[in-house]
Amino acid sequence: MDYVGRMFRPPSEARSLLLQVSVGCSHNRCTYCDMYRDKSFKPKPMEQIEADLQEAHELGPVFRRMFLCDGDALILPMRTLRKVLALVAQYTPWVERVGVYGDTRSVGRKSVEELRELREAGLGIVYHGMESGDDEVLGRIDKGGTSTECIETAAKLREAGILHSVMVLLGVGGAELSQQHATSTARVLSAMDPPFVGALTTTVVPNTPLREAERAGTFTLPGKFEMLRELRTIIAESEFSQCRFSANHASNYLPVTSELPRDKDELVTLLDQVLAERNEAHLKPESLRGL
């Protein structure tokens, strides 16, 4: 398989074959992210994509899912995505689901009919790094979308029959906007009502605008328990029809996986206990945390 640079995928795609169909991220301005800053966005040549799928064909049915990299491959034109999904079906007919990163821009540029066409061609799930439901926070982190557009994105994917997994970042609003970020995120998640939500914990990494803001004193990452308070607010104030809510990423201090609303009361009680005790022995040590 031909991979340009570092590869990234959602935690739930750990057993998926990674097929790089584009290089980099077309937005590439989020202040907290360093994943694609060493790449310029461009589609991969179709000849290379087909060669990679030929290699996958030779491996045989050792995987059942495939994830299309890089950062927002859904932004690619429909003609490109049609061809990619047709080649996936041709060379790896045993693949049961294809996943991709997408956001308000990539989903917004496609009609429901086009998204439905992609679903019928094999696209099964879109992972959406919303990060926050608060418009002030979204502006500060240069996310390139609004809370209203996030809600519209969820509605469009639901109408098209494509699963939607939403990622949010604890702490991304900084200490200043911590609870505003959490409350607004709960409100927007409730309006989106996705079947999957993943909460990750913000890590300030080198060579990002967020690190520069931290150095300049204009951004302060909330403390461990303050970020757990955000998690508590998001869980307590969100209203879902049926959602698998996870905060079990390597970055999280208190890994949890739950089905909401079924487990809401139990989870809120657990978080209240941890927040009341403020005992770091209950949290994942820094040495075990990672991106």
Residue, then its C-alpha position, 0 to 999 in steps of 0.5 A: m500500500d502506498y502511504v504518503g506521510r502519517m496515517f490517521r483513522p478513528p479509534s473504531e477503525a482500528r481493524s480496517l484497511l486504510l486506503q489513502v485516496s487523498v493527501g492531507c486536509s483541504h481545510n488544514r487550519c484547525t488550531y489544535c491539529d498538527m496531523y496534516r501540516d506537513k502535507s499539501f492537500k491533493p487527490k491521489p492518482m487513480e492509478q495508485i488507488e487502483a494499484d493499492l486495491q489490487e494489492a488488497h485483493e491479493l491479501g484476500p478477505v482478511f478485513r471487513r471494513m475500509f477507511l478512506c484517508d486522509g483528513d477529509a476525503l469526502i470533500l473529493p468530487m463525486r466523480t472521484l468518489r464514485k470511481v473509488l467506491a466502484l474499485v473497492a467493490q470490484y477488487t474487495p467485494w468482501v468489504e462490508r462498510v467503507g468509512v471516511y472523515g467528513d465535516t460541514r463543508s464536505v457534507g454541505r457541498k453534496s446533495v442528499e441524492e449524491l450522499r444516498e448514491l455514495r451510500e448505495a455504492g458502499l459508503g457506510i459511515v462519516y466521522h465528523g470532528m465537530e469538536s464543539g457545539d459553541d460558535e465562539v469556540l468554533g471560531r477561535i479554533d478556526k474549525g470552518g463551520t457553525s453549530t447550525e451547519c453541524i445540525e444540518t450535516a446530521a440531518k442530511l446524513r440521516e436522510a441519506g441513510i449514512l451512519h454519523s459518528v461525531m467527535v467532540l474535544l474536551g477542553v478545546g474551549g480553554a479554561e475561559l469558555s469551558q462550561q460554555h463549550a460543554t453546555s453548547t455542545a450538549r445542546v447541539l448534540s441533542a439537536m443532531d441526535p447521532p448514533f455515535v459520539g466520541a469524546l476526546t481530550t484536547t492535548v496541546v501539541p507542538n507546532t500548532p497555533l494552539r501551542e502559540a496561544e498557550r505560550a502567549g497566555t491567550f489559551t489555558l487548557p482546563g485542568k483534568f477535573e475541569m475537563l471531566r466536569e465538561l464531560r459530565t455536563i455533556i452527558a447530563e444535558s444531552e438528549f439522544s434517541q439511541c447513542r453509543f457514547s464513548a470517551n475511551h480514546a487514549s487521550n481520556y483521563l477516565p475511559v467510559t463507554s455507554e449507551l445513552p440514554r440507558d446509562k445516563d444516570e449511572l454515568v453521571t453518578l460516577l462522574d459526580q463521585v470522581l469530581a467530588e473526590r478529586n482523587e487522581a488515582h482514579l484517572k489514567p496516568e499521564s504516561l499512559r495517555g496519548l493521541 
